[in-house]
Amino acid sequence: MVNCRRGSGETKANVPAEYGDVVVALDEIILNFVNAVILSLMRVFSEQWVRRRKKKILRNRLAKDGWKWRRFESLRRAIRDDEDSTRELLFEVGARASTKSKDLWTLDD
């Protein structure tokens, strides 16, 4: 029987010497899996937060007093995103393009 070591810590369980390396490898696999799951969840939540923040910026820009219409390019630059993503977010906040000029957007009443 040997004590299994992982990093600077020592496990409390004694295992046969021929299984010591397997237990350490299994611990590392589990630790890597948990780490990957946590990082994936953090990425998903941060992407959702950024998306909500961009929608809030667009909504505020379009609802600002004194401005009925806003240029697409100024909205795109405000959220620092590409054209397709900006268009998608504009539709999600309830905006529409002008029938006379596709460059102008407003909130759909």
N, CA, C and O atoms as CSV, one atom per row, in Angstrom:
chain,resi,resn,atom,element,x,y,z
A,1,MET,N,N,0.840,-1.183,0.000
A,1,MET,CA,C,0.000,0.000,0.000
A,1,MET,C,C,0.890,1.253,0.000
A,1,MET,O,O,1.900,1.329,0.699
A,2,VAL,N,N,0.459,2.249,-0.832
A,2,VAL,CA,C,1.186,3.516,-0.888
A,2,VAL,C,C,0.181,4.645,-0.781
A,2,VAL,O,O,-0.996,4.491,-1.106
A,3,ASN,N,N,0.671,5.778,-0.320
A,3,ASN,CA,C,-0.170,6.973,-0.316
A,3,ASN,C,C,-0.121,7.588,-1.704
A,3,ASN,O,O,0.951,7.721,-2.294
A,4,CYS,N,N,-1.293,7.965,-2.229
A,4,CYS,CA,C,-1.352,8.615,-3.546
A,4,CYS,C,C,-1.065,10.091,-3.378
A,4,CYS,O,O,-1.605,10.748,-2.488
A,5,ARG,N,N,-0.212,10.600,-4.238
A,5,ARG,CA,C,0.098,12.028,-4.181
A,5,ARG,C,C,-0.426,12.707,-5.437
A,5,ARG,O,O,-0.374,12.157,-6.537
A,6,ARG,N,N,-0.943,13.945,-5.236
A,6,ARG,CA,C,-1.360,14.763,-6.364
A,6,ARG,C,C,-0.916,16.172,-6.048
A,6,ARG,O,O,-1.379,16.767,-5.076
A,7,GLY,N,N,-0.042,16.702,-6.842
A,7,GLY,CA,C,0.481,18.035,-6.571
A,7,GLY,C,C,1.232,18.013,-5.254
A,7,GLY,O,O,2.056,17.129,-5.020
A,8,SER,N,N,0.949,18.993,-4.384
A,8,SER,CA,C,1.614,19.031,-3.089
A,8,SER,C,C,0.773,18.347,-2.024
A,8,SER,O,O,1.240,18.162,-0.900
A,9,GLY,N,N,-0.474,17.962,-2.357
A,9,GLY,CA,C,-1.351,17.329,-1.377
A,9,GLY,C,C,-1.228,15.833,-1.414
A,9,GLY,O,O,-0.645,15.260,-2.334
A,10,GLU,N,N,-1.778,15.212,-0.413
A,10,GLU,CA,C,-1.735,13.766,-0.333
A,10,GLU,C,C,-3.143,13.275,-0.056
A,10,GLU,O,O,-3.847,13.842,0.779
A,11,THR,N,N,-3.560,12.222,-0.752
A,11,THR,CA,C,-4.889,11.684,-0.504
A,11,THR,C,C,-4.880,10.908,0.798
A,11,THR,O,O,-3.829,10.484,1.279
A,12,LYS,N,N,-6.060,10.728,1.361
A,12,LYS,CA,C,-6.173,10.015,2.625
A,12,LYS,C,C,-6.288,8.509,2.413
A,12,LYS,O,O,-6.070,7.726,3.338
A,13,ALA,N,N,-6.630,8.111,1.190
A,13,ALA,CA,C,-6.841,6.689,0.933
A,13,ALA,C,C,-5.526,6.031,0.559
A,13,ALA,O,O,-4.735,6.577,-0.210
A,14,ASN,N,N,-5.313,4.889,1.096
A,14,ASN,CA,C,-4.172,4.077,0.694
A,14,ASN,C,C,-4.642,3.126,-0.389
A,14,ASN,O,O,-5.676,2.472,-0.250
A,15,VAL,N,N,-3.892,3.055,-1.446
A,15,VAL,CA,C,-4.248,2.166,-2.547
A,15,VAL,C,C,-3.048,1.283,-2.850
A,15,VAL,O,O,-1.912,1.643,-2.541
A,16,PRO,N,N,-3.293,0.152,-3.444
A,16,PRO,CA,C,-2.162,-0.709,-3.823
A,16,PRO,C,C,-1.221,0.034,-4.772
A,16,PRO,O,O,-1.665,0.859,-5.571
A,17,ALA,N,N,0.057,-0.253,-4.684
A,17,ALA,CA,C,1.078,0.462,-5.461
A,17,ALA,C,C,0.816,0.394,-6.948
A,17,ALA,O,O,1.096,1.360,-7.658
A,18,GLU,N,N,0.287,-0.720,-7.451
A,18,GLU,CA,C,0.067,-0.837,-8.898
A,18,GLU,C,C,-1.078,0.044,-9.392
A,18,GLU,O,O,-1.192,0.269,-10.597
A,19,TYR,N,N,-1.933,0.551,-8.493
A,19,TYR,CA,C,-3.044,1.419,-8.891
A,19,TYR,C,C,-2.809,2.891,-8.583
A,19,TYR,O,O,-3.649,3.729,-8.911
A,20,GLY,N,N,-1.715,3.209,-7.978
A,20,GLY,CA,C,-1.431,4.588,-7.571
A,20,GLY,C,C,-1.467,5.576,-8.725
A,20,GLY,O,O,-2.097,6.628,-8.616
A,21,ASP,N,N,-0.801,5.256,-9.829
A,21,ASP,CA,C,-0.761,6.159,-10.983
A,21,ASP,C,C,-2.130,6.303,-11.631
A,21,ASP,O,O,-2.470,7.369,-12.145
A,22,VAL,N,N,-2.915,5.234,-11.608
A,22,VAL,CA,C,-4.255,5.278,-12.202
A,22,VAL,C,C,-5.153,6.228,-11.422
A,22,VAL,O,O,-5.916,6.991,-12.014
A,23,VAL,N,N,-5.068,6.185,-10.119
A,23,VAL,CA,C,-5.889,7.062,-9.280
A,23,VAL,C,C,-5.515,8.514,-9.512
A,23,VAL,O,O,-6.391,9.372,-9.620
A,24,VAL,N,N,-4.225,8.795,-9.589
A,24,VAL,CA,C,-3.766,10.166,-9.843
A,24,VAL,C,C,-4.247,10.632,-11.209
A,24,VAL,O,O,-4.715,11.762,-11.344
A,25,ALA,N,N,-4.140,9.774,-12.229
A,25,ALA,CA,C,-4.583,10.135,-13.577
A,25,ALA,C,C,-6.086,10.372,-13.591
A,25,ALA,O,O,-6.559,11.298,-14.249
A,26,LEU,N,N,-6.842,9.549,-12.876
A,26,LEU,CA,C,-8.292,9.726,-12.811
A,26,LEU,C,C,-8.653,11.030,-12.131
A,26,LEU,O,O,-9.573,11.723,-12.566
A,27,ASP,N,N,-7.938,11.376,-11.066
A,27,ASP,CA,C,-8.162,12.662,-10.398
A,27,ASP,C,C,-7.928,13.827,-11.360
A,27,ASP,O,O,-8.703,14.783,-11.384
A,28,GLU,N,N,-6.871,13.744,-12.142
A,28,GLU,CA,C,-6.559,14.807,-13.099
A,28,GLU,C,C,-7.616,14.896,-14.190
A,28,GLU,O,O,-7.974,15.993,-14.618
A,29,ILE,N,N,-8.114,13.763,-14.637
A,29,ILE,CA,C,-9.163,13.758,-15.670
A,29,ILE,C,C,-10.433,14.418,-15.130
A,29,ILE,O,O,-11.051,15.241,-15.805
A,30,ILE,N,N,-10.809,14.051,-13.921
A,30,ILE,CA,C,-12.008,14.642,-13.310
A,30,ILE,C,C,-11.814,16.137,-13.114
A,30,ILE,O,O,-12.714,16.922,-13.412
A,31,LEU,N,N,-10.662,16.535,-12.619
A,31,LEU,CA,C,-10.367,17.955,-12.411
A,31,LEU,C,C,-10.415,18.721,-13.736
A,31,LEU,O,O,-10.979,19.813,-13.789
A,32,ASN,N,N,-9.841,18.174,-14.792
A,32,ASN,CA,C,-9.881,18.825,-16.105
A,32,ASN,C,C,-11.302,18.929,-16.637
A,32,ASN,O,O,-11.672,19.941,-17.233
A,33,PHE,N,N,-12.101,17.886,-16.424
A,33,PHE,CA,C,-13.497,17.909,-16.877
A,33,PHE,C,C,-14.285,18.989,-16.143
A,33,PHE,O,O,-15.008,19.762,-16.772
A,34,VAL,N,N,-14.155,19.048,-14.827
A,34,VAL,CA,C,-14.862,20.070,-14.036
A,34,VAL,C,C,-14.408,21.458,-14.464
A,34,VAL,O,O,-15.232,22.364,-14.589
A,35,ASN,N,N,-13.133,21.635,-14.688
A,35,ASN,CA,C,-12.600,22.916,-15.140
A,35,ASN,C,C,-13.198,23.312,-16.489
A,35,ASN,O,O,-13.561,24.472,-16.682
A,36,ALA,N,N,-13.303,22.372,-17.418
A,36,ALA,CA,C,-13.874,22.647,-18.741
A,36,ALA,C,C,-15.344,23.034,-18.633
A,36,ALA,O,O,-15.801,23.945,-19.324
A,37,VAL,N,N,-16.079,22.352,-17.774
A,37,VAL,CA,C,-17.500,22.672,-17.589
A,37,VAL,C,C,-17.663,24.077,-17.022
A,37,VAL,O,O,-18.500,24.847,-17.493
A,38,ILE,N,N,-16.875,24.406,-16.026
A,38,ILE,CA,C,-16.960,25.739,-15.412
A,38,ILE,C,C,-16.607,26.827,-16.424
A,38,ILE,O,O,-17.297,27.843,-16.505
A,39,LEU,N,N,-15.551,26.626,-17.185
A,39,LEU,CA,C,-15.157,27.622,-18.188
A,39,LEU,C,C,-16.218,27.775,-19.273
A,39,LEU,O,O,-16.465,28.885,-19.743
A,40,SER,N,N,-16.840,26.682,-19.670
A,40,SER,CA,C,-17.905,26.751,-20.677
A,40,SER,C,C,-19.093,27.541,-20.160
A,40,SER,O,O,-19.651,28.371,-20.877
A,41,LEU,N,N,-19.478,27.289,-18.929
A,41,LEU,CA,C,-20.601,28.031,-18.338
A,41,LEU,C,C,-20.280,29.513,-18.215
A,41,LEU,O,O,-21.130,30.362,-18.485
A,42,MET,N,N,-19.065,29.823,-17.811
A,42,MET,CA,C,-18.666,31.228,-17.703
A,42,MET,C,C,-18.725,31.910,-19.065
A,42,MET,O,O,-19.158,33.058,-19.172
A,43,ARG,N,N,-18.296,31.210,-20.094
A,43,ARG,CA,C,-18.319,31.784,-21.446
A,43,ARG,C,C,-19.744,32.049,-21.908
A,43,ARG,O,O,-20.028,33.105,-22.474
A,44,VAL,N,N,-20.643,31.096,-21.668
A,44,VAL,CA,C,-22.042,31.261,-22.069
A,44,VAL,C,C,-22.665,32.452,-21.352
A,44,VAL,O,O,-23.326,33.281,-21.978
A,45,PHE,N,N,-22.456,32.540,-20.038
A,45,PHE,CA,C,-23.049,33.637,-19.283
A,45,PHE,C,C,-22.451,34.979,-19.671
A,45,PHE,O,O,-23.171,35.978,-19.707
A,46,SER,N,N,-21.156,35.032,-19.964
A,46,SER,CA,C,-20.561,36.303,-20.363
A,46,SER,C,C,-21.060,36.726,-21.740
A,46,SER,O,O,-21.283,37.914,-21.972
A,47,GLU,N,N,-21.240,35.770,-22.663
A,47,GLU,CA,C,-21.774,36.111,-23.983
A,47,GLU,C,C,-23.202,36.633,-23.873
A,47,GLU,O,O,-23.572,37.570,-24.580
A,48,GLN,N,N,-24.006,36.037,-22.997
A,48,GLN,CA,C,-25.381,36.508,-22.804
A,48,GLN,C,C,-25.385,37.900,-22.198
A,48,GLN,O,O,-26.204,38.738,-22.574
A,49,TRP,N,N,-24.477,38.156,-21.262
A,49,TRP,CA,C,-24.403,39.474,-20.641
A,49,TRP,C,C,-24.045,40.528,-21.682
A,49,TRP,O,O,-24.652,41.598,-21.720
A,50,VAL,N,N,-23.059,40.228,-22.525
A,50,VAL,CA,C,-22.637,41.174,-23.573
A,50,VAL,C,C,-23.793,41.429,-24.533
A,50,VAL,O,O,-24.019,42.573,-24.928
A,51,ARG,N,N,-24.517,40.403,-24.910
A,51,ARG,CA,C,-25.658,40.550,-25.834
A,51,ARG,C,C,-26.747,41.437,-25.215
A,51,ARG,O,O,-27.277,42.324,-25.884
A,52,ARG,N,N,-27.079,41.198,-23.942
A,52,ARG,CA,C,-28.082,42.034,-23.268
A,52,ARG,C,C,-27.623,43.487,-23.182
A,52,ARG,O,O,-28.420,44.410,-23.349
A,53,ARG,N,N,-26.334,43.682,-22.920
A,53,ARG,CA,C,-25.775,45.035,-22.821
A,53,ARG,C,C,-25.875,45.754,-24.169
A,53,ARG,O,O,-26.240,46.929,-24.211
A,54,LYS,N,N,-25.562,45.075,-25.252
A,54,LYS,CA,C,-25.652,45.685,-26.583
A,54,LYS,C,C,-27.095,46.042,-26.924
A,54,LYS,O,O,-27.353,47.093,-27.510
A,55,LYS,N,N,-28.034,45.173,-26.562
A,55,LYS,CA,C,-29.445,45.463,-26.830
A,55,LYS,C,C,-29.895,46.685,-26.028
A,55,LYS,O,O,-30.671,47.503,-26.522
A,56,LYS,N,N,-29.417,46.805,-24.814
A,56,LYS,CA,C,-29.773,47.967,-23.986
A,56,LYS,C,C,-29.233,49.258,-24.608
A,56,LYS,O,O,-29.928,50.274,-24.635
A,57,ILE,N,N,-28.005,49.217,-25.101
A,57,ILE,CA,C,-27.405,50.391,-25.749
A,57,ILE,C,C,-28.232,50.783,-26.973
A,57,ILE,O,O,-28.543,51.960,-27.157
A,58,LEU,N,N,-28.588,49.810,-27.808
A,58,LEU,CA,C,-29.383,50.101,-29.002
A,58,LEU,C,C,-30.740,50.688,-28.638
A,58,LEU,O,O,-31.176,51.678,-29.224
A,59,ARG,N,N,-31.403,50.069,-27.666
A,59,ARG,CA,C,-32.720,50.556,-27.235
A,59,ARG,C,C,-32.633,51.991,-26.725
A,59,ARG,O,O,-33.482,52.822,-27.049
A,60,ASN,N,N,-31.608,52.281,-25.929
A,60,ASN,CA,C,-31.429,53.639,-25.406
A,60,ASN,C,C,-31.152,54.639,-26.521
A,60,ASN,O,O,-31.677,55.752,-26.504
A,61,ARG,N,N,-30.339,54.253,-27.479
A,61,ARG,CA,C,-30.037,55.149,-28.607
A,61,ARG,C,C,-31.295,55.452,-29.427
A,61,ARG,O,O,-31.522,56.591,-29.836
A,62,LEU,N,N,-32.095,54.434,-29.657
A,62,LEU,CA,C,-33.293,54.615,-30.486
A,62,LEU,C,C,-34.410,55.344,-29.744
A,62,LEU,O,O,-35.249,55.985,-30.377
A,63,ALA,N,N,-34.435,55.259,-28.436
A,63,ALA,CA,C,-35.508,55.879,-27.658
A,63,ALA,C,C,-35.147,57.282,-27.167
A,63,ALA,O,O,-35.973,57.948,-26.542
A,64,LYS,N,N,-33.938,57.730,-27.441
A,64,LYS,CA,C,-33.485,59.037,-26.957
A,64,LYS,C,C,-34.364,60.156,-27.506
A,64,LYS,O,O,-34.673,60.189,-28.697
A,65,ASP,N,N,-34.761,61.067,-26.628
A,65,ASP,CA,C,-35.602,62.199,-27.034
A,65,ASP,C,C,-34.910,63.044,-28.102
A,65,ASP,O,O,-33.694,63.237,-28.072
A,66,GLY,N,N,-35.691,63.533,-29.024
A,66,GLY,CA,C,-35.166,64.395,-30.070
A,66,GLY,C,C,-34.703,63.653,-31.321
A,66,GLY,O,O,-34.389,64.286,-32.330
A,67,TRP,N,N,-34.657,62.353,-31.272
A,67,TRP,CA,C,-34.212,61.566,-32.420
A,67,TRP,C,C,-35.273,60.538,-32.772
A,67,TRP,O,O,-35.478,59.569,-32.041
A,68,LYS,N,N,-35.940,60.750,-33.884
A,68,LYS,CA,C,-36.916,59.763,-34.348
A,68,LYS,C,C,-36.210,58.637,-35.107
A,68,LYS,O,O,-36.564,57.468,-34.956
A,69,TRP,N,N,-35.213,58.991,-35.922
A,69,TRP,CA,C,-34.479,58.022,-36.740
A,69,TRP,C,C,-33.001,58.076,-36.399
A,69,TRP,O,O,-32.471,59.133,-36.055
A,70,ARG,N,N,-32.338,56.931,-36.495
A,70,ARG,CA,C,-30.893,56.848,-36.263
A,70,ARG,C,C,-30.244,56.137,-37.438
A,70,ARG,O,O,-30.817,55.210,-38.010
A,71,ARG,N,N,-29.041,56.579,-37.794
A,71,ARG,CA,C,-28.291,55.936,-38.868
A,71,ARG,C,C,-27.778,54.573,-38.407
A,71,ARG,O,O,-27.328,54.409,-37.273
A,72,PHE,N,N,-27.856,53.612,-39.306
A,72,PHE,CA,C,-27.413,52.253,-38.998
A,72,PHE,C,C,-25.944,52.240,-38.589
A,72,PHE,O,O,-25.566,51.563,-37.633
A,73,GLU,N,N,-25.133,52.976,-39.302
A,73,GLU,CA,C,-23.691,52.972,-39.027
A,73,GLU,C,C,-23.389,53.497,-37.624
A,73,GLU,O,O,-22.505,52.970,-36.949
A,74,SER,N,N,-24.101,54.513,-37.180
A,74,SER,CA,C,-23.847,55.032,-35.830
A,74,SER,C,C,-24.304,54.030,-34.768
A,74,SER,O,O,-23.679,53.925,-33.713
A,75,LEU,N,N,-25.380,53.298,-35.032
A,75,LEU,CA,C,-25.836,52.258,-34.104
A,75,LEU,C,C,-24.830,51.110,-34.059
A,75,LEU,O,O,-24.525,50.581,-32.990
A,76,ARG,N,N,-24.320,50.733,-35.226
A,76,ARG,CA,C,-23.341,49.650,-35.300
A,76,ARG,C,C,-22.067,50.008,-34.549
A,76,ARG,O,O,-21.516,49.183,-33.819
A,77,ARG,N,N,-21.600,51.242,-34.730
A,77,ARG,CA,C,-20.388,51.669,-34.031
A,77,ARG,C,C,-20.609,51.769,-32.530
A,77,ARG,O,O,-19.683,51.524,-31.755
A,78,ALA,N,N,-21.812,52.123,-32.106
A,78,ALA,CA,C,-22.094,52.255,-30.674
A,78,ALA,C,C,-21.927,50.930,-29.936
A,78,ALA,O,O,-21.513,50.913,-28.777
A,79,ILE,N,N,-22.246,49.826,-30.601
A,79,ILE,CA,C,-22.113,48.520,-29.951
A,79,ILE,C,C,-20.870,47.765,-30.411
A,79,ILE,O,O,-20.593,46.669,-29.924
A,80,ARG,N,N,-20.120,48.349,-31.350
A,80,ARG,CA,C,-18.867,47.765,-31.858
A,80,ARG,C,C,-19.066,46.328,-32.354
A,80,ARG,O,O,-18.378,45.403,-31.923
A,81,ASP,N,N,-20.016,46.172,-33.261
A,81,ASP,CA,C,-20.323,44.841,-33.783
A,81,ASP,C,C,-20.403,44.895,-35.301
A,81,ASP,O,O,-20.397,45.975,-35.892
A,82,ASP,N,N,-20.477,43.728,-35.930
A,82,ASP,CA,C,-20.568,43.683,-37.388
A,82,ASP,C,C,-22.004,43.970,-37.838
A,82,ASP,O,O,-22.919,44.049,-37.018
A,83,GLU,N,N,-22.185,44.125,-39.145
A,83,GLU,CA,C,-23.487,44.520,-39.688
A,83,GLU,C,C,-24.582,43.497,-39.425
A,83,GLU,O,O,-25.684,43.859,-39.012
A,84,ASP,N,N,-24.286,42.216,-39.663
A,84,ASP,CA,C,-25.311,41.179,-39.480
A,84,ASP,C,C,-25.763,41.072,-38.026
A,84,ASP,O,O,-26.960,40.982,-37.753
A,85,SER,N,N,-24.820,41.080,-37.103
A,85,SER,CA,C,-25.168,40.993,-35.684
A,85,SER,C,C,-25.946,42.225,-35.237
A,85,SER,O,O,-26.885,42.115,-34.449
A,86,THR,N,N,-25.561,43.392,-35.735
A,86,THR,CA,C,-26.274,44.620,-35.377
A,86,THR,C,C,-27.706,44.563,-35.875
A,86,THR,O,O,-28.632,44.909,-35.142
A,87,ARG,N,N,-27.900,44.128,-37.123
A,87,ARG,CA,C,-29.249,44.000,-37.673
A,87,ARG,C,C,-30.097,43.036,-36.835
A,87,ARG,O,O,-31.254,43.318,-36.526
A,88,GLU,N,N,-29.509,41.915,-36.481
A,88,GLU,CA,C,-30.210,40.917,-35.675
A,88,GLU,C,C,-30.630,41.502,-34.318
A,88,GLU,O,O,-31.758,41.294,-33.870
A,89,LEU,N,N,-29.726,42.223,-33.679
A,89,LEU,CA,C,-30.045,42.835,-32.391
A,89,LEU,C,C,-31.107,43.927,-32.529
A,89,LEU,O,O,-31.965,44.078,-31.659
A,90,LEU,N,N,-31.045,44.682,-33.617
A,90,LEU,CA,C,-32.054,45.719,-33.845
A,90,LEU,C,C,-33.446,45.109,-33.967
A,90,LEU,O,O,-34.406,45.639,-33.407
A,91,PHE,N,N,-33.560,44.012,-34.687
A,91,PHE,CA,C,-34.862,43.345,-34.797
A,91,PHE,C,C,-35.324,42.822,-33.446
A,91,PHE,O,O,-36.513,42.871,-33.130
A,92,GLU,N,N,-34.389,42.322,-32.652
A,92,GLU,CA,C,-34.739,41.787,-31.334
A,92,GLU,C,C,-35.247,42.863,-30.380
A,92,GLU,O,O,-36.086,42.578,-29.525
A,93,VAL,N,N,-34.756,44.087,-30.509
A,93,VAL,CA,C,-35.239,45.160,-29.623
A,93,VAL,C,C,-36.506,45.809,-30.163
A,93,VAL,O,O,-37.058,46.703,-29.521
A,94,GLY,N,N,-36.977,45.381,-31.323
A,94,GLY,CA,C,-38.211,45.913,-31.879
A,94,GLY,C,C,-38.020,47.119,-32.780
A,94,GLY,O,O,-38.909,47.962,-32.894
A,95,ALA,N,N,-36.860,47.202,-33.419
A,95,ALA,CA,C,-36.589,48.306,-34.341
A,95,ALA,C,C,-36.934,47.883,-35.763
A,95,ALA,O,O,-37.051,46.697,-36.071
A,96,ARG,N,N,-37.090,48.876,-36.609
A,96,ARG,CA,C,-37.354,48.602,-38.021
A,96,ARG,C,C,-36.598,49.605,-38.868
A,96,ARG,O,O,-36.302,50.718,-38.432
A,97,ALA,N,N,-36.289,49.187,-40.092
A,97,ALA,CA,C,-35.608,50.073,-41.036
A,97,ALA,C,C,-36.640,50.951,-41.729
A,97,ALA,O,O,-37.805,50.575,-41.860
A,98,SER,N,N,-36.206,52.107,-42.165
A,98,SER,CA,C,-37.073,53.010,-42.909
A,98,SER,C,C,-37.404,52.395,-44.264
A,98,SER,O,O,-36.578,51.693,-44.847
A,99,THR,N,N,-38.604,52.653,-44.765
A,99,THR,CA,C,-38.968,52.154,-46.094
A,99,THR,C,C,-38.310,52.985,-47.189
A,99,THR,O,O,-38.164,52.520,-48.319
A,100,LYS,N,N,-37.914,54.205,-46.861
A,100,LYS,CA,C,-37.271,55.073,-47.844
A,100,LYS,C,C,-35.753,54.907,-47.878
A,100,LYS,O,O,-35.138,55.038,-48.936
A,101,SER,N,N,-35.157,54.623,-46.738
A,101,SER,CA,C,-33.711,54.471,-46.669
A,101,SER,C,C,-33.376,53.341,-45.695
A,101,SER,O,O,-33.738,53.402,-44.520
A,102,LYS,N,N,-32.696,52.327,-46.178
A,102,LYS,CA,C,-32.328,51.192,-45.325
A,102,LYS,C,C,-31.275,51.572,-44.291
A,102,LYS,O,O,-30.973,50.790,-43.390
A,103,ASP,N,N,-30.713,52.784,-44.424
A,103,ASP,CA,C,-29.690,53.230,-43.494
A,103,ASP,C,C,-30.291,53.831,-42.224
A,103,ASP,O,O,-29.572,54.034,-41.245
A,104,LEU,N,N,-31.596,54.119,-42.221
A,104,LEU,CA,C,-32.236,54.737,-41.056
A,104,LEU,C,C,-33.080,53.722,-40.307
A,104,LEU,O,O,-33.797,52.927,-40.916
A,105,TRP,N,N,-32.992,53.753,-38.968
A,105,TRP,CA,C,-33.726,52.827,-38.111
A,105,TRP,C,C,-34.447,53.581,-37.009
A,105,TRP,O,O,-34.002,54.639,-36.564
A,106,THR,N,N,-35.568,53.021,-36.577
A,106,THR,CA,C,-36.331,53.573,-35.454
A,106,THR,C,C,-36.985,52.437,-34.691
A,106,THR,O,O,-37.070,51.311,-35.179
A,107,LEU,N,N,-37.445,52.746,-33.490
A,107,LEU,CA,C,-38.203,51.738,-32.729
A,107,LEU,C,C,-39.591,51.611,-33.340
A,107,LEU,O,O,-40.225,52.612,-33.673
A,108,ASP,N,N,-40.049,50.397,-33.480
A,108,ASP,CA,C,-41.382,50.149,-34.035
A,108,ASP,C,C,-42.407,50.429,-32.947
A,108,ASP,O,O,-42.382,49.815,-31.881
A,109,ASP,N,N,-43.304,51.358,-33.228
A,109,ASP,CA,C,-44.325,51.730,-32.218
A,109,ASP,C,C,-45.451,50.766,-32.150
A,109,ASP,O,O,-46.373,50.949,-31.355
